[in-house]
Amino acid sequence: PSILGNTEGLSSEEIKRRRKEFRLYLEFIPPLLSVTALIIVSIQTMIDAVHTLIQGPAEDEEDGDEPSVHLMLFFSGLNLGLDI
């Protein structure tokens, strides 16, 4: 069985149309996963921020660790690479 379904007896134009449609579906999936992950992380961050605003920081979080600049630059570079 073909990914495009049963192509027996179809014209070449119909097969091209099905290939293009399949390719468009494949181009739709990665952005959908990316947006879904972004929404999930945003909601979790918002819940944590509201929790911190209401109850204050936990005792072990009062000093706060400094963010790792090298790690942030690494992920920013990866993101830039994906965007290009």
PETATA-V522886 format. One line per field, one symbol per residue. burial: # if it has 24 or more other C-alpha atoms within 12 Angstrom, else .. A space follows every 10 residues. Layout:
# PETATA-V522886
burial=???
This chain:
# PETATA-V522886
burial=.......... .......... .......... .......... .......... .......... .......... .......... ....
